Amino acid sequence: MSCYIETFVIDGTTYGIEDYKDGRPPEDHFMADRAKKRYKCWKGGCGVGDRDTLEQARKLIYDYAQLYLSTEHCKTTLRLQSLSKTLSRLGLDDVFQLAQFVKRS
């Protein structure tokens, strides 16, 4: 059973917020250390930070997810550009154009 007080699924990944009342984790929690802030935020089981209020915790998850997805989008775009360039080279009639791969362009 999840000990999150709120759970969000963003692009197939679960994000959650735990409530550490009085600085203590929920009783069924696996971590023994004490939290400094009341609300602890998680992404897929990994901590992403903690905040004093529930609204701040929600904002942290929103900002974290937005930054993560923006980064992944950028990496994917660069990868697609590289694949398109490679496919265009392979699409040439002259098979020996493959030698271009060893040259720096």
N, CA, C and O atoms as a DFTB+ gen file, in Angstrom:
420 C
 N C O
     1  1       0.841      -1.186       0.000
     2  2       0.000       0.000       0.000
     3  2       0.879       1.239       0.000
     4  3       1.861       1.311       0.738
     5  1       0.533       2.192      -0.811
     6  2       1.304       3.417      -0.914
     7  2       1.065       4.299       0.307
     8  3      -0.046       4.365       0.833
     9  1       2.108       4.964       0.742
    10  2       1.955       5.892       1.859
    11  2       1.887       7.330       1.356
    12  3       2.020       8.267       2.144
    13  1       1.681       7.514       0.049
    14  2       1.540       8.857      -0.513
    15  2       0.165       9.424      -0.160
    16  3      -0.841       8.715      -0.206
    17  1       0.134      10.701       0.190
    18  2      -1.165      11.341       0.409
    19  2      -1.749      11.825      -0.912
    20  3      -2.963      11.978      -1.044
    21  1      -0.869      12.065      -1.894
    22  2      -1.299      12.397      -3.248
    23  2      -0.382      11.679      -4.227
    24  3       0.824      11.569      -4.007
    25  1      -0.973      11.195      -5.303
    26  2      -0.220      10.491      -6.330
    27  2      -0.572      11.077      -7.691
    28  3      -1.733      11.369      -7.976
    29  1       0.442      11.243      -8.520
    30  2       0.257      11.752      -9.873
    31  2       0.968      10.802     -10.824
    32  3       2.058      10.323     -10.510
    33  1       0.379      10.521     -11.976
    34  2       1.037       9.736     -13.008
    35  2       1.247      10.667     -14.194
    36  3       0.294      11.132     -14.821
    37  1       2.525      10.930     -14.488
    38  2       2.892      11.836     -15.561
    39  2       3.749      11.061     -16.544
    40  3       4.841      10.609     -16.199
    41  1       3.262      10.907     -17.763
    42  2       3.958      10.161     -18.809
    43  2       4.349       8.759     -18.339
    44  3       5.444       8.281     -18.633
    45  1       3.452       8.112     -17.615
    46  2       3.671       6.742     -17.172
    47  2       4.526       6.593     -15.932
    48  3       4.761       5.470     -15.486
    49  1       5.001       7.692     -15.358
    50  2       5.832       7.640     -14.156
    51  2       5.019       8.141     -12.968
    52  3       4.328       9.155     -13.063
    53  1       5.107       7.424     -11.847
    54  2       4.372       7.813     -10.650
    55  2       5.170       8.806      -9.821
    56  3       6.337       8.581      -9.501
    57  1       4.521       9.899      -9.485
    58  2       5.058      10.905      -8.568
    59  2       4.163      10.893      -7.338
    60  3       2.950      10.721      -7.457
    61  1       4.741      11.072      -6.167
    62  2       3.925      11.060      -4.966
    63  2       4.415      12.036      -3.918
    64  3       5.569      12.465      -3.924
    65  1       3.502      12.376      -3.013
    66  2       3.814      13.263      -1.891
    67  2       3.481      12.523      -0.609
    68  3       2.381      11.992      -0.454
    69  1       4.443      12.490       0.314
    70  2       4.233      11.909       1.637
    71  2       4.116      13.029       2.661
    72  3       4.710      14.096       2.507
    73  1       3.346      12.770       3.697
    74  2       3.165      13.728       4.782
    75  2       3.945      13.234       5.998
    76  3       3.600      12.213       6.593
    77  1       4.991      13.961       6.360
    78  2       5.795      13.620       7.528
    79  2       5.317      14.489       8.691
    80  3       5.953      15.491       9.019
    81  1       4.231      14.121       9.298
    82  2       3.701      14.882      10.422
    83  2       4.718      14.877      11.558
    84  3       5.313      13.843      11.864
    85  1       4.907      16.011      12.166
    86  2       5.845      16.160      13.292
    87  2       7.257      15.715      12.915
    88  3       8.029      15.303      13.782
    89  1       7.595      15.794      11.639
    90  2       8.937      15.415      11.207
    91  2       9.180      13.925      11.139
    92  3      10.313      13.498      10.918
    93  1       8.142      13.121      11.322
    94  2       8.297      11.662      11.296
    95  2       7.706      11.093      10.010
    96  3       6.642      11.527       9.567
    97  1       8.401      10.115       9.406
    98  2       7.818       9.462       8.228
    99  2       6.625       8.606       8.637
   100  3       6.491       8.255       9.810
   101  1       5.756       8.267       7.685
   102  2       4.644       7.361       8.004
   103  2       5.173       6.059       8.580
   104  3       6.295       5.651       8.281
   105  1       4.362       5.408       9.406
   106  2       4.826       4.211      10.120
   107  2       5.239       3.073       9.199
   108  3       6.115       2.284       9.555
   109  1       4.626       2.970       8.018
   110  2       4.971       1.876       7.116
   111  2       6.101       2.241       6.168
   112  3       6.376       1.506       5.220
   113  1       6.761       3.373       6.412
   114  2       7.831       3.826       5.518
   115  2       9.124       3.067       5.787
   116  3       9.390       2.672       6.923
   117  1       9.929       2.862       4.749
   118  2      11.145       2.048       4.870
   119  2      12.361       2.838       5.314
   120  3      13.386       2.239       5.640
   121  1      12.284       4.164       5.338
   122  2      13.451       4.969       5.716
   123  2      13.409       5.284       7.208
   124  3      12.356       5.611       7.753
   125  1      14.531       5.186       7.841
   126  2      14.585       5.400       9.283
   127  2      14.890       6.845       9.662
   128  3      14.630       7.245      10.797
   129  1      15.430       7.632       8.749
   130  2      15.807       9.006       9.097
   131  2      14.582       9.910       9.193
   132  3      13.501       9.572       8.712
   133  1      14.772      11.046       9.815
   134  2      13.680      11.995       9.988
   135  2      13.731      13.074       8.909
   136  3      14.804      13.481       8.463
   137  1      12.575      13.516       8.511
   138  2      12.491      14.585       7.517
   139  2      12.622      15.939       8.202
   140  3      12.234      16.097       9.360
   141  1      13.168      16.909       7.484
   142  2      13.274      18.260       8.017
   143  2      12.045      19.074       7.651
   144  3      11.684      20.018       8.354
   145  1      11.406      18.710       6.555
   146  2      10.207      19.406       6.102
   147  2       9.037      18.429       6.149
   148  3       9.235      17.215       6.192
   149  1       7.838      18.957       6.141
   150  2       6.672      18.092       6.330
   151  2       6.364      17.199       5.131
   152  3       6.024      16.029       5.309
   153  1       6.477      17.734       3.910
   154  2       6.059      16.986       2.721
   155  2       7.269      16.561       1.890
   156  3       8.057      17.396       1.444
   157  1       7.401      15.262       1.691
   158  2       8.496      14.683       0.907
   159  2       7.942      14.264      -0.445
   160  3       6.893      13.626      -0.526
   161  1       8.668      14.633      -1.524
   162  2       8.214      14.351      -2.886
   163  2       9.065      13.244      -3.511
   164  3      10.276      13.170      -3.302
   165  1       8.401      12.396      -4.276
   166  2       9.054      11.227      -4.874
   167  2       8.712      11.123      -6.349
   168  3       7.635      11.533      -6.781
   169  1       9.644      10.567      -7.117
   170  2       9.413      10.229      -8.527
   171  2       9.852       8.786      -8.713
   172  3      11.038       8.479      -8.598
   173  1       8.921       7.908      -8.994
   174  2       9.248       6.504      -9.213
   175  2      10.031       5.882      -8.066
   176  3      10.882       5.025      -8.303
   177  1       9.767       6.291      -6.836
   178  2      10.445       5.740      -5.677
   179  2      11.719       6.455      -5.273
   180  3      12.335       6.089      -4.272
   181  1      12.129       7.463      -6.024
   182  2      13.339       8.238      -5.700
   183  2      12.926       9.630      -5.228
   184  3      12.073      10.279      -5.834
   185  1      13.539      10.070      -4.148
   186  2      13.217      11.376      -3.600
   187  2      13.658      12.510      -4.510
   188  3      14.749      12.474      -5.079
   189  1      12.798      13.524      -4.643
   190  2      13.136      14.691      -5.459
   191  2      13.137      15.975      -4.640
   192  3      13.385      17.050      -5.185
   193  1      12.870      15.885      -3.360
   194  2      12.924      17.064      -2.504
   195  2      11.811      17.065      -1.480
   196  3      10.963      16.173      -1.457
   197  1      11.826      18.077      -0.636
   198  2      10.787      18.208       0.365
   199  2      10.418      19.678       0.538
   200  3      11.209      20.573       0.239
   201  1       9.216      19.903       1.020
   202  2       8.693      21.256       1.161
   203  2       7.884      21.365       2.453
   204  3       7.498      20.359       3.048
   205  1       7.637      22.598       2.870
   206  2       6.900      22.864       4.108
   207  2       5.381      22.760       3.941
   208  3       4.678      22.367       4.872
   209  1       4.879      23.112       2.760
   210  2       3.421      23.090       2.559
   211  2       3.069      22.152       1.404
   212  3       3.903      21.829       0.559
   213  1       1.815      21.732       1.400
   214  2       1.340      20.839       0.344
   215  2       1.372      21.533      -1.015
   216  3       1.732      20.913      -2.016
   217  1       1.005      22.794      -1.059
   218  2       1.054      23.541      -2.329
   219  2       2.478      23.625      -2.864
   220  3       2.698      23.480      -4.066
   221  1       3.443      23.857      -1.983
   222  2       4.853      23.902      -2.399
   223  2       5.297      22.538      -2.919
   224  3       6.057      22.459      -3.883
   225  1       4.827      21.470      -2.286
   226  2       5.175      20.111      -2.723
   227  2       4.598      19.821      -4.108
   228  3       5.271      19.239      -4.959
   229  1       3.354      20.229      -4.326
   230  2       2.740      20.043      -5.651
   231  2       3.511      20.816      -6.715
   232  3       3.743      20.314      -7.815
   233  1       3.904      22.041      -6.378
   234  2       4.665      22.877      -7.315
   235  2       6.026      22.238      -7.611
   236  3       6.489      22.268      -8.751
   237  1       6.664      21.664      -6.593
   238  2       7.950      20.987      -6.797
   239  2       7.792      19.833      -7.781
   240  3       8.607      19.680      -8.691
   241  1       6.767      19.033      -7.611
   242  2       6.542      17.906      -8.524
   243  2       6.255      18.415      -9.936
   244  3       6.774      17.867     -10.909
   245  1       5.446      19.441     -10.051
   246  2       5.144      20.014     -11.364
   247  2       6.421      20.510     -12.038
   248  3       6.681      20.182     -13.196
   249  1       7.213      21.295     -11.322
   250  2       8.453      21.842     -11.887
   251  2       9.447      20.743     -12.239
   252  3      10.105      20.803     -13.277
   253  1       9.555      19.736     -11.369
   254  2      10.471      18.625     -11.616
   255  2      10.061      17.852     -12.866
   256  3      10.899      17.538     -13.711
   257  1       8.773      17.548     -12.978
   258  2       8.282      16.799     -14.145
   259  2       8.471      17.607     -15.419
   260  3       8.863      17.057     -16.449
   261  1       8.198      18.891     -15.362
   262  2       8.356      19.742     -16.537
   263  2       9.821      19.806     -16.976
   264  3      10.110      19.706     -18.169
   265  1      10.731      19.967     -16.042
   266  2      12.154      20.013     -16.373
   267  2      12.625      18.669     -16.932
   268  3      13.347      18.626     -17.928
   269  1      12.216      17.578     -16.289
   270  2      12.609      16.247     -16.746
   271  2      12.111      15.981     -18.165
   272  3      12.873      15.518     -19.014
   273  1      10.835      16.272     -18.423
   274  2      10.267      16.018     -19.747
   275  2      10.877      16.931     -20.804
   276  3      11.070      16.505     -21.942
   277  1      11.183      18.166     -20.455
   278  2      11.837      19.077     -21.401
   279  2      13.222      18.568     -21.772
   280  3      13.620      18.619     -22.935
   281  1      13.947      18.081     -20.783
   282  2      15.285      17.526     -21.026
   283  2      15.198      16.291     -21.918
   284  3      15.973      16.151     -22.865
   285  1      14.266      15.403     -21.621
   286  2      14.094      14.197     -22.431
   287  2      13.672      14.550     -23.858
   288  3      14.121      13.912     -24.811
   289  1      12.825      15.546     -24.011
   290  2      12.396      15.992     -25.330
   291  2      13.590      16.498     -26.135
   292  3      13.732      16.168     -27.312
   293  1      14.438      17.291     -25.509
   294  2      15.633      17.824     -26.183
   295  2      16.567      16.692     -26.602
   296  3      17.057      16.680     -27.731
   297  1      16.817      15.738     -25.700
   298  2      17.699      14.612     -26.034
   299  2      17.114      13.778     -27.168
   300  3      17.843      13.327     -28.051
   301  1      15.804      13.575     -27.144
   302  2      15.157      12.794     -28.193
   303  2      15.217      13.517     -29.535
   304  3      15.435      12.885     -30.569
   305  1      15.025      14.831     -29.526
   306  2      15.105      15.614     -30.753
   307  2      16.499      15.514     -31.370
   308  3      16.630      15.326     -32.579
   309  1      17.535      15.638     -30.550
   310  2      18.909      15.512     -31.051
   311  2      19.170      14.121     -31.612
   312  3      19.841      13.976     -32.634
   313  1      18.647      13.111     -30.952
   314  2      18.811      11.736     -31.423
   315  2      18.106      11.528     -32.759
   316  3      18.645      10.878     -33.655
   317  1      16.894      12.085     -32.891
   318  2      16.154      11.974     -34.151
   319  2      16.887      12.682     -35.294
   320  3      16.898      12.186     -36.420
   321  1      17.493      13.823     -35.018
   322  2      18.263      14.529     -36.040
   323  2      19.447      13.679     -36.493
   324  3      19.743      13.600     -37.685
   325  1      20.116      13.050     -35.545
   326  2      21.242      12.183     -35.880
   327  2      20.792      10.989     -36.721
   328  3      21.448      10.632     -37.699
   329  1      19.678      10.377     -36.341
   330  2      19.154       9.236     -37.101
   331  2      18.727       9.645     -38.509
   332  3      18.958       8.907     -39.467
   333  1      18.112      10.806     -38.635
   334  2      17.701      11.285     -39.961
   335  2      18.901      11.512     -40.860
   336  3      18.865      11.167     -42.041
   337  1      19.958      12.087     -40.320
   338  2      21.186      12.320     -41.083
   339  2      21.787      10.987     -41.539
   340  3      22.216      10.855     -42.685
   341  1      21.814      10.024     -40.655
   342  2      22.348       8.702     -40.986
   343  2      21.497       8.025     -42.056
   344  3      22.034       7.450     -43.003
   345  1      20.188       8.088     -41.912
   346  2      19.300       7.482     -42.914
   347  2      19.452       8.144     -44.275
   348  3      19.387       7.470     -45.303
   349  1      19.652       9.457     -44.290
   350  2      19.815      10.125     -45.586
   351  2      21.118       9.687     -46.255
   352  3      21.169       9.579     -47.480
   353  1      22.147       9.440     -45.491
   354  2      23.405       8.937     -46.063
   355  2      23.233       7.518     -46.600
   356  3      23.762       7.179     -47.658
   357  1      22.501       6.707     -45.876
   358  2      22.277       5.333     -46.328
   359  2      21.348       5.282     -47.535
   360  3      21.353       4.299     -48.276
   361  1      20.564       6.312     -47.739
   362  2      19.635       6.333     -48.849
   363  2      20.271       6.696     -50.177
   364  3      19.588       6.683     -51.201
   365  1      21.559       7.021     -50.195
   366  2      22.240       7.377     -51.445
   367  2      22.388       6.160     -52.345
   368  3      22.476       5.031     -51.863
   369  1      22.415       6.395     -53.675
   370  2      22.557       5.292     -54.630
   371  2      23.941       4.662     -54.561
   372  3      24.083       3.453     -54.749
   373  1      24.954       5.466     -54.296
   374  2      26.332       4.973     -54.262
   375  2      26.624       4.373     -52.886
   376  3      26.781       5.104     -51.908
   377  1      26.696       3.060     -52.815
   378  2      26.934       2.373     -51.541
   379  2      28.253       2.812     -50.913
   380  3      28.399       2.782     -49.691
   381  1      29.213       3.219     -51.741
   382  2      30.513       3.594     -51.203
   383  2      30.491       4.935     -50.473
   384  3      31.514       5.337     -49.920
   385  1      29.372       5.630     -50.455
   386  2      29.235       6.857     -49.663
   387  2      29.288       6.543     -48.164
   388  3      29.405       7.447     -47.336
   389  1      29.201       5.270     -47.832
   390  2      29.304       4.881     -46.420
   391  2      30.650       5.289     -45.827
   392  3      30.787       5.411     -44.610
   393  1      31.632       5.497     -46.685
   394  2      32.941       5.916     -46.199
   395  2      32.866       7.276     -45.504
   396  3      33.769       7.630     -44.747
   397  1      31.817       8.028     -45.748
   398  2      31.645       9.324     -45.079
   399  2      31.544       9.171     -43.561
   400  3      31.825      10.114     -42.822
   401  1      31.154       8.013     -43.107
   402  2      30.991       7.812     -41.671
   403  2      32.323       7.923     -40.921
   404  3      32.323       8.268     -39.739
   405  1      33.438       7.645     -41.562
   406  2      34.726       7.723     -40.874
   407  2      35.301       9.134     -40.923
   408  3      36.257       9.432     -40.207
   409  1      34.737      10.006     -41.750
   410  2      35.182      11.385     -41.815
   411  2      34.444      12.206     -40.782
   412  3      33.302      11.907     -40.434
   413  1      35.090      13.224     -40.302
   414  2      34.409      14.166     -39.390
   415  2      33.700      15.199     -40.240
   416  3      34.295      15.786     -41.144
   417  1      32.440      15.419     -39.952
   418  2      31.711      16.419     -40.734
   419  2      31.324      17.607     -39.886
   420  3      30.702      18.546     -40.385
